[in-house]
Amino acid sequence: NVDSFDPANIVVVEEGVVINDVEFSTIESSTVDVGVVLAIDVSGSMNTNDAIGAAKAAATQFVNQKREQDNIALVTFGNEVELLVPFTKNARAVTTAIEDIEAEGDTALFDAVVSSVDLYARNDLQPHIIILTDGADEGSAATLDDATAAVTAGQVRVFAVGLETTAFDPAALQAIADASPGGRYLVTTDPEQLDQLYNEIRRELNNKIVLQFNALQSQAAPTSFRVEYENLRAAQTVDVPGYVDRTPDATTVGATTSLAQATPYVAESRTPASLGTLVLVGSVMVGAAVLAVALVLFGPRGDEQQEQLRNRMRQFERGVSPDQADRSLLSRIPVLRRLSAQAEEVAQRRGIFNSINSVLEQANVPLRPGEAIALALVVALVAGAVVGAVTRNLIGGAFVAIAAVFAVFALMNVVGGREKRRFEDQLPDTLTLLSTSLRAGYSLLQAVEAVAAEAPEPTAREFGRAIAEIRLGRQVVDALQGVADRTTSNDFQWTVMAIEIQREVGGNLSEVLQTVADTMLQRNRLRREVRALTAEGRISGFVLGAMPFMLFLFLFSTNRDYLEPLFTRTPGILAMIIGIILIGIGAFWMKKIVDIEL
């Protein structure tokens, strides 16, 4: 009995060396994942005395008493074997399937045993099968030898429950139970006693003892373990993965086992550091990454005026604006400086240098393209390392790292779009200021200087850059064209075109600019009115588009087993694919309805 178990008599030996500090607990109080296949006979004979009803009630009671870590699969066998529910921790899914069972046909007992054993080939669980039948095998393609061989090879513990009738074959059930490690054969003539037999099986499962210990082997290699308790002994060779992903070995010994019944298995993993430590380290790394980004973007510049001038002139030689000169902390760190230079060379070879530079200029991010790429890579490596360390999943860490790179540039695009919208919203006032300055007798250059001095950001910043370029020898129209290129504003592009045409053919530039300003003001007013009228449709589109995904995330975090059929069954996978396609079509349709070009 488990109550008489004395942990002092346990001896765990690894490659001839006794391991100390062995912890033990029962399955009931542990977090070991256990698998149980409920195989129920649904042949026509089970309708006698409502045996099928008693079997369903006993199985339902067994499922409702499961632990959180118990994974249960439901198999029925009549004329053929059917897997009604694959392994799941969702008790409700299993009990619902049990309620729908109906009895008819023959008894494919041996096929059911082989199929139940095969389920464990794809699952790393403590293997158990509870098989209930009231008759001899009929219609199986497999033989009794096939069933016993499968049980022995799979090291699956079988509880063979027999409901004795005139066609009952106790020898076959006894042979299957004897072939499995720790197997039990239980029999009754009264269907009402089935719930008691299932309760007895539940007690035996809960009374298993789990031993946990840290292996001494620090390198990945096959390692031999032996567990001894009084006159019981069990041995197994385990592939130890090494210290970094160290997996302790565990052995369970049943409360009433014999020497052949002691079945070693690998239990839950342990890591050299606790989850709290990993979270702390990850938080520190994330904080360091955020601090690095803040220092790069907002850190102090150099104080030496001559060095600043030389840096600015070198930037102009390479075709980069003065606002981008002397900007980065990255250039002062040798490793990051070399990484930035190599990233910039690759960007130039790939033809993406200009597009990245345009995004950075539009967003007013004080980085060169190579520095932005290097910064994105550093953030991605930190994020991937943190997620990989916390989740202990290299694939998940790699996915997060890739997503982080795209997230950095997506954020820059968002910031650039916001700056563009601000610039265009200020454009009518900017053109009005240019027009009134020209009417007051200013030249075009003086009018541009007035805008740089009096306009709000980002207009003042962009016109200030234009003034700096003009002072270095660039034509006024070319400098204004540079503003249009940096902001990617079609409205300002048309304004520059109008200025250039007026300078070539003559005319009243002040009046032209005032007309353009009035036109843009009316367009902006109409655009805001349209956005107000379509606000309800846009909000509805956001809500309806996000609702399926938010509901999926909620269910995934609160009741993951409920969503399991979507990933494990072909109809579920097809439903997800079709649903995503329809959501995309609906989102595109709603966007076109509310997207009105002006």
Summary of the structure (lengths in Angstrom):
residues: 598
radius of gyration: 36.9
end to end distance: 82.6
largest distance: 116.1
contacts: 1844
relative contact order: 0.06
helix: 62%
strand: 15%
